[in-house]
Amino acid sequence: MKTQESAENYLETILILSQRLPAVRSIDIVNELNFSKPSVSVAMKNLRTKGLISVDSSGFIHLTPDGHMIADTIYERHRLLSSWLIHLGVDEKTATEDACRIEHVISPESFKAIKKHVTNHQPTQS
């Protein structure tokens, strides 16, 4: 399923927040991303319409299986790419910002190749 970069960012944010908080609400996303309440509200409606999130009667946001799959994919890309760039000597802030852009445009084939390379070339612990 092809999603827009903004949708992927929201899904990734919901995933990250769900690891830190007992429940995720729209206001948590507003605070995390420093976006306006109306912008987040529109985005949540769009994600709900696409079947990527559900919102329960208490207003808590949950990733659907499809939403979770997209969020997991983007977050894995982000973590691997940012740590790899830091390992290569890029400062953390730049590495994180660059990974955030790359994670949305890199093809599955290229990411798989990078992941394989990084996994096969990790330094051994002594």
C-alpha positions as CSV (number, residue, x, y, z in Angstrom):
1,M,0.0,0.0,0.0
2,K,1.4,3.4,-1.1
3,T,1.0,6.2,1.4
4,Q,2.0,9.8,1.4
5,E,5.0,10.9,3.4
6,S,2.8,12.9,5.8
7,A,0.6,9.9,6.5
8,E,3.8,7.8,7.1
9,N,5.1,10.4,9.6
10,Y,1.8,10.4,11.5
11,L,1.7,6.6,11.7
12,E,5.4,6.5,12.8
13,T,4.6,9.1,15.5
14,I,1.6,7.2,16.7
15,L,3.8,4.1,16.9
16,I,6.6,5.9,18.9
17,L,4.0,7.5,21.2
18,S,2.3,4.2,21.8
19,Q,5.7,2.9,23.1
20,R,6.0,5.7,25.6
21,L,2.4,6.3,26.6
22,P,-0.4,4.1,27.9
23,A,-2.7,5.5,25.3
24,V,-2.3,7.9,22.4
25,R,-4.6,10.9,21.8
26,S,-4.7,13.6,19.2
27,I,-3.3,16.1,21.6
28,D,-0.3,13.9,22.2
29,I,0.4,14.0,18.4
30,V,-0.1,17.8,18.4
31,N,2.5,18.2,21.2
32,E,5.0,15.7,19.7
33,L,5.0,17.2,16.2
34,N,4.2,20.8,17.2
35,F,1.4,20.9,14.7
36,S,-2.0,22.6,15.1
37,K,-5.0,20.8,16.5
38,P,-7.0,21.3,13.2
39,S,-4.1,19.8,11.1
40,V,-3.8,16.7,13.3
41,S,-7.6,16.3,13.3
42,V,-7.8,16.4,9.5
43,A,-4.9,13.9,9.3
44,M,-6.5,11.5,11.8
45,K,-9.7,11.6,9.9
46,N,-7.8,10.8,6.7
47,L,-5.9,7.9,8.3
48,R,-9.2,6.6,9.8
49,T,-10.9,6.8,6.4
50,K,-8.0,4.8,4.8
51,G,-8.3,2.2,7.5
52,L,-4.9,2.9,9.0
53,I,-6.0,3.9,12.5
54,S,-9.0,3.4,14.7
55,V,-10.3,5.7,17.4
56,D,-12.1,4.3,20.3
57,S,-15.0,5.8,22.3
58,S,-12.5,7.4,24.7
59,G,-10.7,9.1,21.8
60,F,-7.6,6.9,22.0
61,I,-5.9,6.3,18.7
62,H,-4.8,2.7,17.7
63,L,-2.9,1.6,14.6
64,T,-4.8,-1.0,12.5
65,P,-2.8,-4.0,11.2
66,D,-2.2,-2.1,7.9
67,G,-1.3,1.1,9.8
68,H,1.1,-0.8,12.1
69,M,2.8,-2.5,9.1
70,I,3.5,0.9,7.5
71,A,4.6,2.5,10.8
72,D,6.9,-0.5,11.6
73,T,8.5,-0.2,8.1
74,I,9.1,3.5,8.4
75,Y,10.4,3.3,11.9
76,E,12.8,0.5,11.1
77,R,14.1,2.5,8.2
78,H,14.5,5.5,10.4
79,R,16.4,3.7,13.1
80,L,18.7,1.8,10.8
81,L,19.5,4.8,8.5
82,S,20.1,7.3,11.3
83,S,22.3,4.9,13.3
84,W,24.2,4.0,10.1
85,L,24.8,7.6,9.3
86,I,26.0,8.4,12.8
87,H,28.3,5.4,12.6
88,L,29.7,6.9,9.4
89,G,30.6,10.1,11.2
90,V,27.5,12.2,10.5
91,D,26.5,14.3,13.6
92,E,23.3,13.0,15.3
93,K,21.0,15.9,14.4
94,T,21.9,15.8,10.7
95,A,21.8,12.0,10.6
96,T,18.3,12.0,12.2
97,E,17.0,14.7,9.8
98,D,18.5,13.0,6.7
99,A,17.1,9.6,7.8
100,C,13.7,11.2,8.2
101,R,13.7,12.3,4.6
102,I,15.4,9.1,3.1
103,E,13.0,6.7,4.9
104,H,10.1,7.8,2.8
105,V,11.7,7.7,-0.6
106,I,14.0,4.7,-0.5
107,S,12.8,1.7,-2.4
108,P,12.3,-1.6,-0.6
109,E,15.1,-3.1,-2.7
110,S,17.6,-0.4,-1.8
111,F,16.7,-0.5,1.9
112,K,17.0,-4.3,1.9
113,A,20.5,-4.0,0.4
114,I,21.6,-1.4,2.9
115,K,20.2,-3.4,5.8
116,K,22.0,-6.5,4.6
117,H,25.2,-4.6,4.3
118,V,24.9,-3.0,7.7
119,T,24.0,-6.3,9.3
120,N,27.0,-8.1,7.7
121,H,29.5,-5.3,8.5
122,Q,28.7,-4.6,12.1
123,P,31.9,-4.4,14.2
124,T,32.6,-7.3,16.5
125,Q,32.5,-6.8,20.2
126,S,35.8,-7.5,22.1
